[in-house]
Amino acid sequence: MTSSDLYPVSRLAAVREATAKAGVDALLLTPGPDLRYVSGYDAKPLERLTCLVVPAAADPYMMVPRLELPAAQASPASRLGLEFVAWDETDDPYRIAADRLGPVGKVGLADRMWAMASLRFRDVLPDTEQVLAGSVLRELRMRKSPAEVAALREAGEAIDAVHRQVPGFLRAGRTEREVARDIAEAILATGHATVDFTIVASGPNGASPHHDVSDRVIQAGEPVVVDIGGQMPSGYCSDSTRTYCVGEPPADFAAYYEVLRRAQDAACAAVRPGVSCESIDAAARDIIAEAGYGDHFIHRTGHGIGVEGHEDPYIVAGNGEPLEPGFAFSIEPGIYLQGSHGARIEDIVVCTDSGADRLNVTTRELVVV
């Protein structure tokens, strides 16, 4: 798996075709996941403008500050046959981009573009409608290529290797922050380029799905939710949650953890082409609701993943979009009892021609340490 596999030259042509089909005159992609997906260039987000300009009916080019030109030319973007337009400190790069574009009716701005940049583009293109580039790119980004699936599998294997170490980090008397520090070091040691999050939620903190960490001391007999992830050098992300217990679990927790495990398995088993996103959510939610815990499952069942930790498609009620082979997303139902404890089980899965390919393979049974 190489950068040419993950960021193929053909992608730029597909993006131009999608841009024209959407009735958008050009995409303006500043540093962030959209730029990296299209070009492979992981540009620094700076106050100086870097922008890949992709006209629907003309040759694309990359605006770069002159001091960033060597980095841009050393990136996978150099394989795309782009013109690199270097600008100097006394130039107005927004005006240069606008003059090169000429009159345009509609442009797509990178979804993560800074407001500063979007407003400057509005100033130099006052008669141009601005839309989100995601409206053009989402269909391409959702359908992962074999190389992208391989990159996500590599990320899944790396984060699984961290989860296998977590029981050695957990013990009564340690704080959540101390455990999270060990986990962060392990995430980097297993090959990740960045640590995106380390949720270590013990006891009542486990009832808050996005608790993060605190200086709370873990007690004997407490469940601990561990949700961790990062980005690999490839640019593709990991994300996996397992729930542990330090000593024997409370009886009520053990009862609903088994419900949760069945719900997560059912949702994974329901994945296949043509099935709607919301039906996967329902497969998990119905089991939890039938067991009497419906009010304690307070978030969607999943989210897409790729060059972002959260992207389309979203596995949630109301999303009737049918799954297709290559869609990659999390399945992560949870049960949260405020004031007591909580639990979540999360795997990344890829929809295949026949079902779900789970990219996380560590045990989903409750791990007692």
Residue pairs with C-beta under 8 A, 6 or more apart in sequence:
1 147
1 150
1 151
1 154
1 234
3 40
3 76
3 234
4 76
4 79
5 145
5 147
5 150
6 40
6 147
6 148
6 151
6 234
6 235
6 236
7 36
7 37
7 39
7 40
7 76
8 145
8 147
9 79
9 80
9 81
11 37
11 38
11 140
12 38
12 39
12 54
12 60
12 80
14 140
15 27
15 38
15 54
15 136
15 137
15 140
16 54
16 55
16 56
16 60
18 136
18 137
18 139
18 140
19 25
19 26
19 27
19 54
19 55
19 56
19 108
19 136
20 56
20 57
22 108
22 135
22 136
23 106
24 56
24 106
24 107
24 108
24 131
24 135
24 136
25 55
25 56
25 57
25 101
25 104
25 105
25 106
25 107
25 128
26 53
26 54
26 55
26 56
26 101
26 104
26 107
26 108
27 34
27 38
27 52
27 53
27 54
27 107
27 108
27 110
27 133
27 136
27 137
28 51
28 52
28 53
28 97
28 107
28 108
28 109
28 110
28 113
28 121
28 133
29 35
29 38
29 39
29 51
29 52
29 53
29 54
29 110
29 133
30 43
30 45
30 49
30 50
30 51
30 109
30 110
30 112
30 113
30 114
30 117
31 42
31 43
31 44
31 45
31 46
31 50
32 45
32 110
32 111
32 112
32 113
33 111
33 112
33 306
33 307
33 308
33 311
34 110
34 111
34 112
34 133
34 134
34 137
35 41
35 43
35 50
35 52
35 110
36 42
36 43
36 235
36 307
37 137
37 140
37 141
37 306
37 307
38 52
38 54
38 137
39 52
39 62
39 75
39 76
39 77
39 80
39 82
40 75
40 76
40 77
40 79
40 235
41 52
41 62
41 72
41 75
41 76
41 77
42 75
42 235
43 50
43 64
43 68
43 71
43 72
43 75
44 50
44 68
44 71
45 114
46 65
46 68
47 116
48 65
48 67
48 68
48 93
49 63
49 65
49 87
49 93
49 94
49 97
49 117
49 120
50 62
50 63
50 64
50 65
50 68
50 72
51 62
51 63
51 93
51 97
51 117
52 60
52 61
52 62
52 63
52 77
52 82
53 60
53 61
53 62
53 63
53 97
53 100
53 101
54 60
55 101
59 83
60 80
60 82
61 82
61 83
61 84
61 85
61 100
62 72
62 77
62 82
62 83
62 84
62 85
63 85
63 87
63 93
63 96
63 97
64 72
64 84
64 85
64 86
64 87
65 86
65 87
65 89
65 93
66 86
66 87
66 88
66 89
69 84
69 86
72 78
72 84
73 84
85 96
85 100
87 93
87 96
92 124
94 117
94 120
94 121
94 123
94 124
95 124
97 121
97 124
98 121
98 124
98 125
101 107
101 125
103 127
104 125
104 128
105 128
105 129
106 128
106 129
106 130
106 131
107 121
107 125
107 128
107 129
107 130
107 131
108 130
108 131
108 132
108 133
108 134
108 135
108 136
109 117
109 118
109 121
109 130
109 131
109 132
109 133
110 133
111 132
111 133
111 134
118 130
121 130
122 128
122 130
134 312
138 311
138 312
141 306
141 307
141 311
141 312
142 304
142 311
142 312
142 313
142 324
142 326
142 327
143 324
143 325
143 326
143 327
144 152
144 306
144 326
144 327
144 328
144 350
145 326
148 236
148 306
148 326
148 328
149 326
149 328
149 350
149 357
151 232
151 234
151 235
151 236
152 236
152 237
152 305
152 306
152 328
152 348
152 350
152 359
153 359
154 191
154 232
154 234
154 236
155 192
155 231
155 232
155 234
155 236
155 237
155 238
155 348
155 359
156 238
156 240
156 348
156 359
156 360
156 361
157 359
158 187
158 190
158 191
158 192
158 232
158 238
159 187
159 190
159 192
159 228
159 229
159 230
159 238
159 239
159 240
159 360
160 240
160 360
160 361
160 362
161 186
161 190
162 183
162 186
162 187
162 190
162 228
163 226
163 228
163 240
163 242
163 362
164 362
165 182
165 183
165 186
166 179
166 183
166 226
166 242
166 244
166 367
167 244
167 367
167 369
169 179
169 182
169 183
170 179
170 218
170 224
170 244
170 246
170 369
171 218
171 246
171 369
172 218
172 219
172 220
172 222
172 246
172 247
173 217
173 218
174 217
174 218
175 214
175 215
175 216
175 217
175 218
176 200
176 201
176 202
176 205
176 213
176 214
176 215
176 216
176 218
177 200
177 213
177 214
177 215
179 200
179 213
179 218
179 224
180 198
180 200
180 213
183 198
183 200
183 226
183 228
184 195
184 198
187 195
187 198
187 228
187 229
187 230
188 195
188 230
191 232
191 233
192 230
192 231
192 232
192 238
193 230
193 231
193 232
193 233
194 230
194 231
195 230
196 229
196 230
196 231
196 237
196 309
197 212
197 227
197 228
197 229
197 230
197 309
198 212
198 213
198 228
199 210
199 211
199 212
199 213
199 225
199 226
199 227
199 228
199 241
200 213
200 224
200 225
200 226
201 208
201 211
201 213
201 224
201 225
201 226
201 227
201 342
202 216
202 218
202 219
202 222
202 223
202 224
202 246
203 216
203 218
203 219
203 222
203 223
203 224
203 340
203 341
204 338
204 339
204 340
204 341
205 211
205 214
205 216
206 223
206 224
206 225
206 243
206 336
206 341
206 342
206 343
207 336
207 337
207 338
207 339
207 340
207 341
207 342
208 336
208 342
209 298
209 299
209 334
209 336
209 342
209 344
211 225
218 224
218 246
219 246
220 246
220 247
221 245
221 246
221 247
221 248
221 249
221 250
222 245
222 246
222 247
222 341
223 243
223 244
223 245
223 249
223 250
223 253
223 257
223 341
223 342
223 343
224 243
224 244
224 245
224 246
225 241
225 243
225 342
225 343
225 344
226 241
226 242
226 243
226 244
227 239
227 240
227 241
227 344
227 346
228 238
228 239
228 240
228 241
229 237
229 238
229 239
229 240
229 309
230 237
230 238
231 237
231 238
231 309
232 238
235 307
236 306
236 307
237 305
237 306
237 307
237 308
237 309
238 348
239 305
239 309
239 330
239 346
239 348
240 346
240 347
240 348
240 360
240 362
241 332
241 344
241 345
241 346
242 345
242 346
242 362
242 363
242 364
242 367
243 257
243 343
243 344
243 345
243 366
243 367
244 366
244 367
244 368
244 369
245 253
245 366
245 367
245 368
245 369
246 369
247 368
247 369
248 368
249 257
249 366
249 368
250 340
250 341
252 337
252 340
253 340
253 341
253 343
254 366
256 291
256 293
256 296
256 335
256 337
256 343
257 335
257 343
257 366
259 287
259 288
259 291
259 293
259 335
260 288
260 333
260 334
260 335
260 343
260 344
260 345
261 345
261 364
261 365
261 366
262 287
263 283
263 284
263 285
263 287
263 288
263 333
264 284
264 331
264 332
264 333
264 345
264 347
264 364
265 364
266 283
266 284
266 287
267 280
267 281
267 283
267 284
267 301
267 302
267 315
267 331
267 333
268 331
268 347
268 349
268 356
268 358
269 283
269 355
269 356
270 279
270 280
270 283
271 280
271 323
271 331
271 349
271 351
271 355
271 356
272 323
272 351
272 354
272 355
272 356
273 322
273 323
273 324
273 325
273 351
273 353
274 322
274 323
275 322
275 323
276 319
276 320
276 321
276 322
276 323
277 313
277 314
277 315
277 316
277 319
277 320
277 321
277 322
277 323
278 315
278 316
278 317
278 318
278 319
278 320
280 301
280 302
280 315
280 323
280 331
281 300
281 301
281 302
281 315
281 316
281 317
281 319
282 317
284 297
284 301
284 331
284 333
285 294
285 297
285 301
285 317
285 333
288 294
288 296
288 297
288 333
288 335
289 297
293 335
296 335
296 336
296 337
297 333
297 334
297 335
297 336
298 334
298 336
299 334
300 314
300 315
300 316
300 317
301 315
301 316
301 331
301 332
301 333
302 314
302 315
302 316
302 329
302 330
302 331
302 332
303 309
303 310
303 311
303 314
303 315
303 329
303 330
304 310
304 311
304 312
304 313
304 314
304 327
304 328
304 329
305 311
305 328
305 329
305 330
305 348
306 328
313 319
313 321
313 323
313 327
313 329
314 329
315 329
315 330
315 331
323 351
324 351
325 351
325 352
325 353
326 350
326 351
327 350
327 351
328 348
328 349
328 350
328 351
328 359
329 348
329 349
330 346
330 347
330 348
330 349
331 346
331 347
331 349
331 356
332 344
332 345
332 346
332 347
333 344
333 345
334 342
334 343
334 344
334 345
335 342
335 343
335 344
336 342
336 343
345 364
346 360
347 358
347 359
347 360
347 364
348 358
348 359
348 360
349 356
349 357
349 358
349 359
350 356
350 357
350 359
351 357
